[in-house]
Amino acid sequence: MSKETTSKEQIKVLPSGLPFIAAGAVWFILALILPIYKLYALILTVAIAAAAFVFLNFKRRKQLEELPPAPPVKVRAEEMAKKIDACRQTLLNQQQQIKSETLSSTVGSMAITMDLIADEVEKDPKDRNKVRKLANHYTAMITGLVDKYIQLEAQGAEGENIRSSMERIEEGLSGADKALKRILDDMFSDDAMEVSADITVLEQLLKTEGSENKMDFSGLDK
C-alpha cells in the first residue's frame, strides 16, 4: 500500500505516553532484579530504560511521519473549531466573575452552544463556511464585551452612563446567544433534509408494497 493511499485509520500510532510508561516499567522490573544500590547495576538499569524510551519514541515519530497529510478543508475546519472552543473556555472562566445572574446564565448558554458548534465543525468540515465569521471575528467581540461588563460591575459605581452601558451589553450578548443557537440549528439543516428524504422513501416503499399498516411519519423530522 502506498503512502498516498494509506489512511489515518489504517496506520496505528503508538500512544504518546507509551515510551514513558515502558521506560518506567523497565526501570521497575530491573530494580527488582538487579542490586541498583551498586553503581554498575544502576548504570545498566538507566541505560536499558533509556534505550526502551528512545526506541519507542523513535518508532512513534516514524509512524506519525507516515500519516498522510490532513486535507486542507479539514485543517481549516479544525483551526476554526479550536478558536471557537478557546472562546468557550474563556466564557466559562468569565462566567465565574459575573455577579449578574441574568448575564451569567446568558454567558453559560453561549459557552454550551459554542461547544456544540465546535464539535459539529470537527465532525463535518463542510460546515466551516457557516462559522468562519464567528471563529475569526465574533468570538473576540463576545469575550471583549463580557470583559467590559465585568469591569463595569467591579467598579460598583452608580451612574446613568454605567447602567446604560451594562444594559446595552446585556442586550447585545442576549442577541449573540440567540444568533449562536441559529448557527447551530443551521448546521443541522442537511441532516434534517436527509431525515425527510429517508421518511419519504420509506413511505413510498410501504405504499408500493400495499402495507395495511399505514404508518404516519409526519412530524418525525421536526
C-alpha positions in Angstrom: 0.0 0.0 0.0 1.5 3.4 -1.0 2.0 6.3 1.4 -0.5 8.3 -0.6 -3.3 5.8 -0.2 -2.7 5.0 3.4 -5.4 6.4 5.7 -5.1 7.5 9.3 -7.4 4.7 10.3 -5.0 2.1 8.7 -1.9 3.3 10.4 -1.8 2.6 14.1 0.2 5.1 16.1 1.6 4.3 19.5 0.1 6.3 22.3 2.1 9.4 23.3 2.6 8.2 26.8 3.8 4.7 26.0 7.5 5.4 25.8 7.4 6.9 29.3 5.3 4.0 30.7 7.6 1.5 29.1 10.8 3.1 30.5 9.2 3.2 33.9 8.2 -0.4 33.7 11.7 -1.5 32.6 13.2 0.5 35.5 10.8 -1.1 38.0 11.5 -4.7 36.8 15.2 -4.3 36.7 15.2 -2.6 40.1 13.6 -5.7 41.5 16.2 -8.0 39.8 19.4 -6.1 40.0 21.1 -4.6 43.0 20.8 -1.0 41.8 22.5 0.3 45.0 25.6 -0.8 43.2 26.9 1.6 40.5 27.2 -0.9 37.7 23.6 -2.1 38.2 22.3 1.4 38.4 24.0 2.4 35.2 22.8 -0.7 33.5 19.2 -0.1 34.6 19.3 3.6 33.5 20.8 2.6 30.1 18.2 -0.1 29.4 15.3 2.1 30.5 16.6 5.0 28.4 17.0 2.7 25.4 13.4 1.5 25.7 12.2 5.1 25.8 14.3 6.2 22.8 13.3 3.1 20.7 9.5 3.5 21.3 9.7 7.3 20.9 11.6 6.9 17.6 9.1 4.3 16.4 6.1 6.6 17.2 7.7 9.6 15.4 8.2 7.4 12.3 4.5 6.3 12.5 3.4 9.9 12.7 5.6 10.8 9.7 3.9 8.0 7.6 0.4 9.5 8.2 -1.0 11.2 5.2 -1.4 15.0 5.4 -4.8 16.1 6.5 -7.0 17.6 3.7 -6.8 21.4 3.7 -10.5 21.6 4.3 -10.2 19.5 7.4 -7.3 21.5 8.7 -9.1 24.8 8.3 -12.2 23.4 10.0 -10.1 22.2 12.9 -8.5 25.6 13.2 -11.9 27.2 13.4 -13.1 24.6 15.9 -10.1 25.4 18.1 -10.8 29.1 18.1 -14.5 28.6 19.0 -13.5 26.1 21.7 -11.0 28.6 23.1 -13.8 31.2 23.3 -16.0 28.7 25.1 -13.3 28.2 27.7 -12.8 31.9 28.1 -16.5 32.4 28.6 -16.6 29.7 31.3 -13.8 31.5 33.1 -15.5 34.8 32.7 -18.8 33.4 34.0 -17.2 32.8 37.4 -16.6 36.6 37.7 -20.0 37.8 36.8 -22.3 38.9 39.6 -25.5 39.3 37.4 -27.4 36.1 37.4 -29.1 37.1 34.1 -25.8 37.7 32.3 -24.1 34.7 33.9 -26.9 32.5 32.5 -26.5 34.0 29.1 -22.7 33.5 29.1 -23.1 29.9 30.2 -25.7 29.3 27.5 -23.3 30.7 24.8 -20.5 28.5 26.1 -22.6 25.4 25.8 -23.7 26.3 22.3 -20.1 27.1 21.2 -19.0 23.7 22.5 -21.7 22.0 20.3 -20.7 24.2 17.3 -17.0 23.3 17.7 -17.8 19.6 17.9 -20.0 19.7 14.8 -17.4 21.6 12.7 -14.8 18.9 13.6 -17.3 16.1 12.6 -18.4 17.8 9.4 -15.7 20.2 8.0 -18.1 21.4 5.2 -19.8 23.4 7.9 -16.7 25.6 8.3 -18.2 28.3 6.0 -21.1 28.7 8.4 -18.9 29.6 11.3 -16.0 31.4 9.6 -17.1 34.9 10.8 -17.9 33.5 14.2 -14.4 32.0 14.6 -12.4 34.8 13.1 -14.3 37.9 14.3 -17.3 37.4 16.7 -15.6 35.3 19.3 -13.2 38.1 20.2 -16.0 40.6 20.2 -18.2 38.5 22.5 -15.4 37.8 25.1 -14.4 41.5 24.8 -18.0 42.6 25.7 -18.1 40.2 28.7 -14.8 41.6 29.9 -16.1 45.1 29.7 -19.2 44.2 31.7 -17.1 42.5 34.4 -15.0 45.7 34.6 -18.1 47.9 34.9 -19.6 45.5 37.5 -16.4 45.6 39.6 -16.4 49.4 39.8 -19.5 49.3 41.9 -20.2 52.9 40.9 -23.7 54.2 40.2 -24.5 56.4 37.2 -26.7 56.6 34.2 -23.8 56.0 31.7 -22.6 52.9 33.5 -26.0 51.5 33.9 -26.9 52.2 30.3 -23.6 50.6 29.1 -24.3 47.5 31.1 -27.8 47.2 29.9 -26.7 47.5 26.3 -24.0 44.8 26.8 -26.7 42.5 28.3 -29.0 43.1 25.3 -26.1 42.6 22.9 -25.0 39.3 24.4 -28.5 38.1 24.7 -28.8 38.6 20.9 -25.5 36.9 20.4 -26.7 33.9 22.4 -29.8 33.6 20.1 -27.6 34.0 17.0 -25.3 31.2 18.1 -28.3 28.9 18.5 -29.5 29.8 15.0 -26.0 29.0 13.6 -26.1 25.6 15.4 -29.5 24.9 14.1 -28.5 25.8 10.6 -25.5 23.4 10.8 -28.0 20.5 11.2 -30.2 21.6 8.2 -28.6 18.9 5.9 -29.3 16.2 8.5 -33.0 17.4 8.6 -33.2 17.2 4.8 -31.7 13.7 4.9 -34.2 12.5 7.5 -37.1 14.0 5.5 -35.9 12.2 2.4 -35.5 8.9 4.2 -39.0 9.2 5.5 -40.4 10.0 2.1 -38.6 6.9 0.6 -39.9 4.7 3.4 -43.5 5.9 3.0 -43.3 5.3 -0.8 -41.9 1.8 -0.1 -44.8 1.0 2.3 -47.3 2.2 -0.3 -45.7 0.2 -3.0 -45.9 -3.0 -1.0 -49.5 -2.3 -0.2 -49.0 -2.5 3.5 -52.2 -2.5 5.5 -50.4 -0.9 8.5 -50.4 2.7 7.4 -47.8 4.5 9.5 -47.8 8.2 10.0 -44.3 9.7 9.9 -45.5 13.3 9.8 -43.6 15.4 12.3 -40.8 13.0 12.8 -38.4 15.3 11.0 -39.4 18.3 13.0 
